[in-house]
Amino acid sequence: VNETRRLLRIPDPPSVTATKSPNCRNERGETPLWLAANAGALDVARTLVEAGADVDCRNERGETPLWIAGQNGQLSVARLLLGLGTDVDCQRRSGESVLWIAACNDHLRLVELLLRNGARQDLLNQVGICPLWIAACNCNADIVDSLLQADNVDCRRSGGESALWIASQSDCPRVVQKLLTAGAEVDTTNSEGQSALWAASRLGHAKISAQLLAAGADVNLSSNFGETPLWVAAHNGHADAVKLLLNFGAAAGSRDRRLASSPVENAARNRHPEVLRLLLSNGICESDVLDLDDPLIDREFLATALETPENNRNYKQLLNLSSAEFSKQLCHSMRLAGFTASRAAKQSALARALEAVSRSYLQQTNLRIVGSFAEGWGACFERLDGTIGADSDIDVTCLSGSRYHIGGGVCDCRMSRRRAVS
């Protein structure tokens, strides 16, 4: 303080007459008051103010003394400057306000001081981030609690990520709970259609995922590219997240739109055996896994991953059954899975109706709807639940002539009226 007085040629109080300007600047545009606020030198700051220092002076980045005090948590200096009427909502050139930077640097008491002095919470920086959002990103539940208001709980940055979204990605369970309690939209998505649950699942934050699912998050909400939370969790090998999502009814057969790959293929391609076994236990057929046509999948890994004591035990039990007992168990299992007589009848009826419509439209009376769909016993085995999936195929056949024929090349049909067809 004495050195400051000497440089300013200020005599001891009460007579204060400066012969040098207290608003001189260095090459970065910083005044003595700015530097004092930066260092938290309260007495120096008070002396400079007495000498006429401008409390709202800015450096080349647009930062005022209050702004830099907010960044560094200099509570006493901030209190002094606010008492002198400095602008509580000053923003630097990139848009961050004093409240924003204080929240960003976890200065709770300074945040509370600024709020008591009327600081606005809706001031955004250049990428659309508000103080609540940055506090949620930093997992500071106490500051989030101070900043929460009914009208800002779903604040977003320019990419569409809400405060709940970023808290979920950052693995902040306390912040997530506070936001959900305050009414945050649970299925909020960013500009790529990725939900908060998607963000948590991608990084394996199972506790966060459980909070979101308990709050009603859509377990199958996919991104713009068709990637569901289960898809991305399986891709990254997060077994706990995969298990949780499956328990909440996640569709194990979903495929993305870029690679057309399923969670099973992701787990196999990226060598995640535990995830692969979880998916198999949820109704994915093992034969479908072994038949995956993907050069990136290590066949040896697949064989090893599927060799579990439970699998081997089940195989041995099945091999020891008689044909009659095997058929009985198969029938029982299919009925439990949803392959009921009523569904079979409905499916066969649909096949007959489709056959009639197709004949009328194509003007072909010899057209037949055939195969498993027409017979009513199943069309899509993605989930083994007896329902018809979007990927189901329907076999349509036109029979030539009035008699049935054996496929071409299989026999030698001498009679010209018998045409071989394939």
Secondary structure as UniProt FT lines:
FT   HELIX           2..8
FT   TURN            13..14
FT   TURN            22..23
FT   TURN            27..28
FT   HELIX           32..39
FT   HELIX           42..50
FT   TURN            51..52
FT   TURN            55..56
FT   TURN            60..61
FT   HELIX           65..72
FT   HELIX           75..83
FT   TURN            84..85
FT   TURN            88..89
FT   TURN            93..94
FT   HELIX           98..104
FT   TURN            105..106
FT   HELIX           108..116
FT   TURN            117..118
FT   TURN            126..127
FT   HELIX           131..137
FT   TURN            138..139
FT   HELIX           141..147
FT   TURN            150..154
FT   TURN            158..159
FT   HELIX           163..169
FT   TURN            170..171
FT   HELIX           173..181
FT   TURN            182..183
FT   TURN            186..187
FT   TURN            191..192
FT   HELIX           196..202
FT   TURN            203..204
FT   HELIX           206..214
FT   TURN            215..216
FT   TURN            219..220
FT   TURN            224..225
FT   HELIX           229..235
FT   TURN            236..237
FT   HELIX           239..247
FT   TURN            248..249
FT   TURN            252..253
FT   HELIX           263..269
FT   TURN            270..271
FT   HELIX           273..280
FT   TURN            281..283
FT   HELIX           286..290
FT   TURN            295..296
FT   HELIX           299..306
FT   HELIX           309..319
FT   HELIX           323..337
FT   HELIX           341..362
FT   TURN            365..366
FT   STRAND          367..370
FT   HELIX           371..375
FT   TURN            390..391
FT   STRAND          395..398
FT   STRAND          407..408
FT   TURN            409..410
FT   TURN            416..417
//
